[in-house]
Amino acid sequence: MNGTGYGFLTAAAPDPDALTRALAEAFGIPAALVDVAPDGTVDGRNWDTALVTCEYELLRTGDLRGMLNVYATPAVTTPPTPEALATALARTLDTPVLTEVESDTAPPSLRKAFLPQGWTTYTAVEDLDPPPEADQPSFRVYATQAGLAAFPRAEVKGLPAAVHALRPHTPLTDALGASRAHRNLLHPWEALISRMAAGWPPARWYGADMYREDLEARDDLEAALPTLPAPVRTALATLDARFRELTADDAGAELGADPATTPWYRHRRPAVLPWRVLLPADPEAADWLWKWVTQNGPDGLPRGVDLSSLDLSGADLSGADLSSSLLCAADLSRTRLTGTDFYRSHLQGADLTGADATGACFVRADLDGAVLRGTTLVGADLTRADLYGADARGATLRGARLLGATLLHTDLRGADLTGARLGENTFEVTLDPTTRLTGLTGTLRGPVTLPDTPHPLTGPALEHWLRTHGSPAKVVSPHRHRQPEGR
């Protein structure tokens, strides 16, 4: 009788003691019956009594720094599933744990990531060619379905391989007694409708290009329609009716189809566009976002939603209309927010560390106490936004509009304000020699705090200092500024 084997990759180097605890807990056995050792170790092993063994290898290069091979002897009668064991390891080791996806349609590059919080997402991993002296494997995580802090260089994007690894339910195609060629014609169309009806599993995402390919499959059916057997035509009629129920007629606007020259199904789009949003890994936040999208019909992403205190980190909300929304204390770190509309939204205390908000609209938004460290705000519009006490160290505000924005006790050390525009701004901020001000224009009221200076700069002294740093901005006379509510 054979035992049970498992293989895992970890983002951080595994700690042997933590490995022992995690394995003992997951298998429900005493730690004394778990043997953990570096790969290749022979001496000192507990071969005779151990019920579970684990050889680990610490990888010196690449994005993944640990490789685990776990084996449970036949004496372990109820071993955990790979998913349950990966969950336990991620929690105890406090690092993402990657497993292979068990599917005959999944490529080797597709890995499921189990996170310390108990969440999951999908990643794409490639083998690297390590230097000869390394004498061990090396891996690069080049894409993730949701942004993960452990893999900051990975591209955040939808992963078609994750969709195709999950076989859709296609009862009409499966029940056909027609030829294989006819079943192959019908299968992609039913698969699309099945995925749409199920809410686009496994991650509530589906690419626009994938949808176009499915429409091309429907084109093939249309061309073959005169020769299709009656059962296939009947099944197609049933599927077409279901397709109409799940889609909205937009006259081909979403996908650029010309109603005058294309068939009816190319004039329709999913009622909920699954390529507009990449949901975060946090299932609670993902559920809130998906509920918001699905309840507001086919007109894209609507305004006004309460996402306060939710972990939206790593999501892609580019182009979303989040105007008049509540995002107080929300975690938006590493989130893609290019072109997102936050007009009059409340983001007090929100964390936008490392987010990409290029071209986003924050007009009249409340960002009091927000964390904008390393946030990309190139070309963003922050007209009349409130940034009382905001931490914008290292933020990139190149070409941003800050007209009338309240910058009070705002930390701009290391920020890049090249080409940004001010206009009668309260500018009681902290700067330092690494703050870039070249081409900063407009008018402002200080004072500005600088390190290693006995007093804040204001008036002509501030204007002179700005000029020496490449900014022609004018300093105007101060007046009593508005105190933010509750302060």
Summary of the structure (lengths in Angstrom):
residues: 487
radius of gyration: 27.9
end to end distance: 70.5
largest distance: 88.8
contacts: 1559
relative contact order: 0.06
helix: 24%
strand: 22%
